[in-house]
Amino acid sequence: MAAFAELFRAAPLGRGLRLAWLRSSGRAKLLVVALPAAAAFSQADRASLKASFCEVVAAGRPEVVQSMPAEVKLKDSTVRLYQFESCPFCRKVRSCLDYSRIPYEVVEVHPLSKNETKDFAADYPKVPILRVETLSGASFQMRDSKSIVREVLGKNNSGVAPKVPAPAVTASTGKMWPAEEQGKGSIEEQWIHWTDKVLVQCIVLNVYRSLAESAETFDYLLTHPAFPWYAQKSAAWSGTAVMWAVAKSRKKKFGVADERFALYEACAAFAESVQVGGGRFLGGSKPGAVDFNVYGILRSAEATQTERDLFANCPSILAWYKDMNASVGSSQAVNIASIKRGPAVE
């Protein structure tokens, strides 16, 4: 054991408790707490133990960064995207990685246990998480889809075309996009804000609007090769019920009479703004960050009844969507065969 692990710190926790950190292969691996017989934890003991445990976890995980280190070249690094397949925020990131031709591995996170991220992101229950390991051995992680999209695109972000107007409220989305949410920042920043406040909500209301459609959205979990059968079924069944209830609650909260019509309105308003801008994309001749945000959100409804109905009832979005498909290109995920669901719109 001595050859495998080196005890490198012992921290007193009170009441005779001591916390030992063990180092294995240069990383903190084990937490050892020596408890005297019949020791009782005071509130101070528990707080100290929790703080020390979090310190151990933080010491062994890749650093969380908001900006990509200047020297990092993602194409020369090992890139892993931790995701939920039907998560709109995760699909934003995937579209940017594909467009930028960056090879990456998709790691599907079990929505209940989240075992896949516990060793390096135990404090963060959300996805996406982009984990990067460079050729030099450095590693870091990025959280929040907007930050990841911005950093992956970098100088290739074309922003928005000069004539593009600010996002406007529609008849069905007034409570999603009230006056106090409008006019914040640049036109590009307003549109990115709109994608989270309006378009994501419209997608959630639609893909989970009934138990049948909610089950359809979670179908991929029932055959996902990364999970044993009991994990597949527990996640799919519980997710179906929970997200159906979430959609019902949000429909009431936002006062939406017809969730399909709200989605059609939002997409038509976006398509009209692209047209006003004068280019194929909101970014002009090339897609910008807003285009990738919108595209990723819509891609999260891939192969669902929501997607089929959207393209049948909102034809104005099709030209932009097909141009985005062509620009993003084929998936750069090295394990795409195990995670692809549904055909793309050609």
N, C-alpha and C positions, 0 to 999 in steps of 0.2 A: 504493500500500500504506500509505503514511503517513497518508492520509486515512481509511483503513479501520480501522487498528489502531494503538494507541499503546503503545509499549514503556514499561512502568511499573515494572519491577523486574528486576534481574539479580542472581542469587545465585551466589557461587563455590561449586563443588563439589569442588575439589581437582584436582591433576594437570592444570591448565589448563582444566578444564571450567567452563562457566558456563551457568546456567539462566536463560532469559528468559521472562517472562510477557508475553503480548500481551492487550490489552483490546479487545474488540469489542462495541459496543452495551452497554457497562457490565458485561460479564461476562468472566471469564477464559476464553479460547478455545484458545489455542495454546501448545504447549510446545516451545521451541527449545533444543537443546543443541549447543554448538560443541565438536567433538572435534578435538584436534590429531592429526596423522598418527600411526598406530601407537600411539595411546594405549591403555594397559592399565588396566582397572578393578581396583582393590583392593577388598577387602571393605568398607572404609570408604566408598569411592566409591559402591559399589552401594547401601549403606545410606542414604547421603546423597541419592542420586538418587531412591530409592524414597520417602523421607520428603518430599522436595521435590515429587515428582509428586503424592503424596497431598494435599499442601497446596494444589497448584494445583486438583486435582479438587474439594476441599472448598470452595475459594474460589468456584467456579463453580456450585455446586449449591444447591438450596433447603435451608434449615436443617432439620435433623432435630429434631423436638420430640416430647415425650411427652404434653403437654397442649395442647389447643386454645387459642390466644390468645383472651382474653376478648372482644376487639373484633371477631373474625371471625364473619361470618354466611355459613355454607356455601351457603345458597340464593342468595346474591348473588355467589358466587365461581365460578371455573372449577375444577371438581373432576375429577380423573382417578384411576381405580382401576387399578393395574397388577396383573394377576392371572394365574393359570392357571385355566381354566374348571372343571376338576374338583378344584380345591383346596378342602378344607373350610374353611380359615381365610379364604379369599377370599369364599366364599359367606356366611359370617357377616357380613362387612362390607357386602356387597351388600344383604342383607336389611334391615340397619339404615338404609342410605341410602334404600332403597325406602320403608320404613315412615315415615321422616322426611320423605319427599317432597322429597329433595334431588336435583336433576338432576346427572348425572355421566356421564363417558365411560369405558367399559371399554377398557382397552388390554391385549390379550392378549400376554403375554411368551413368547417362544420358549424352551422349557425347556432347550435346549442352548446357544444363543448368548447369550441374555438381552440382545440388542442394544437392546431398548426401554428398558432402565434404566441402561445403562452410562454415559450422559453425566451422570447425577445420583446414581446409587447403585452405583457400581462396587465399593464396599467391602461391599455387601450382596447376596448371591446369592438371597435369599428373596423371597417375596411373601406377603401383599399389601403394597403400598405405596400410600398415599393421598397424592396430590400436589395441593396447593391453591394457587391464585393469586387474590389478592383484587383488588377494584376499585382499591385504592390502589397496586397494583403489588407488594405484598409476596408472598412465596411461601415455602412450607414443605412438609415431607413428614412423614408419620407412618408408623411401622412397628410391627408386632406387632398382630395382629387384636384381642386383648383390649383393648389401649389404644384402638384406633380405635373399637371398639364402645362402650366406656365414654364416650368423648368425643363421639361422634356422638349418642348417646342423651341425654347430659347429664342434665338434670332430668326427662326423660321416662322414665328408668330406674326401674321400679317395684320393683326388687329381688326379693325372694321373699316370699310370703305368710307370715304369722306361724306357721302350723301346719306349714309344710313341714319335713320331717325332713332330716337330713344324708344324703348319698348313701351307699348301702350296697353292700357287695361282693356279687356273685352267684357262683353255682357255677363259671361259666366265666371270670370276670374277676378271680379272686383274685390273680394275679401282676401284673395291670395296676393293681390298686387295693389294694396291701398295707397293713398297719397303719400303716407309717411315712408313707404318703401321705395318710392320713385325719386329719380333725380340725384341719386347718390353717386358721385364720382364721374368719370369719363363715360362716354357712350358705351365703350367696350365694357367697362366695369358694371354699368347698369344692365347690360344684356346678360353678363355672367351671373349677376345677382338674380335676374329674372329667371334664368334656367333653373336655379335652385328653388326659388319661391313659387314659381308657377308651373313650369314644365314637369319637374319631378313630381309635384303634387298631382298633376293631371295623369301621369303615368301610373302612380300608385292607386289612384281612384279607379283606374280602368283595368289594370291587369289583375287586381284583386276584388273586382266589383261584385262577383258572385263566388260561391264556394267552388263551382265548377271551373271558373276561370282562374281562381286562386290555385286550385289543384293543378291546372295546366301549367301555370308558371313554375310550380315546384316539381314538375314531372322529372326534370333532369336529375334531381337528387335520387330518384328511385333506381337509377341505373348507374350512378356515378361510381367509377372503379376505385376511387380513393377511400370509400367508406364501406364497412361491412353492412349486411342487409338490415340489421336492427338499427344502425345509425342512419341509413338511408330513409327508412320508414318513419322513424321518430321525428326526424327533421322535416320531412315532407308533410306529414300529417299535422304536426304542431304548427308548422309555418303556414300551412293552408288556412287553418282556423284563425290564428293570430292576425295574419295580414288581412284576411277578409274583415275581421272586426276593426282593424285599424282603418281600412278604407271606408267602412261605414261611418266611423267616428269622424273622419276628416271630411267626408261628404257633408255631414251635418254641420261641422264647424265652419266650412267655407260656403255653406248655403248653395251648393251646386244641385240643380234640379236634374240635369242630364250630364253624367260624367263623360260620355262619348262626345257630346256636342262641345263640352268645355275643351276637350283635347283637340278636336277639329278646329275650333276657333283659335286656340293658341298657336297651332302649327300653321294655320293660314295667315295669321298675323306675322309670324316669323318669315314665312315665304314671301309675303308682300314687302317686308322690309329688305329682304335680299334683292328683290326686283327694283325697289327704289334706289338701292345702293348702286345699281348698274352693273354688277358683276355676277358671276356664277355662284359666288359665296358671299356671306356677310362680310368676309374679309376682302372681297374684291375678286381678283383673278385667282387667288389662292386661298384655301381655308385658313381661318384664324382660330384663336382659342375659343371664341363663341361657337363657331361651327362645330368644333370637336365636342364641346359641352352638349350642344343640342343633339348631335349625331349619336354620341354615346348613350344619352338618355333614351332616345328612340330605339337604339339597338338592344336595350335591355328588355324590350318587348318582343324580341326576335321569336318568330315561329308561334306566336300567340294569336288568339282571336282579335285582340286589340290591334296588333300590327296589320292583320288582314283587313279589318274594318277601317283603319286609318287610311290605308292606301286606296281603298275603294271609295271613301267618302271625302277625302281631302286631296284631290289630284294636284293641287298647287304645290304641294310639298315634294312631289315625286321627282321633278327635274333636279332640284337641289340634292335630294337624297341619293339619286343615282350618280350624280357628279361626286358626291362624297364617297360613295362606294368605290368609284374608280380611283379617286385620289388616295384613299386609305390603302387600297390594294389588299393583297392576301395577308392572312395572319402571320406574324413573325413568331408566334408562340411555338416553342420547340416541341411541346406536347399537345398540339392543337387537336390531334385525332381523339384524345380522351375527353375533350371539353367542348367541342363544337356541337351546337344544337341548332337545327333548322337551317334552311337555305337562305342565302342573302337575296335581297331584291336586285335583280339584274337590270 
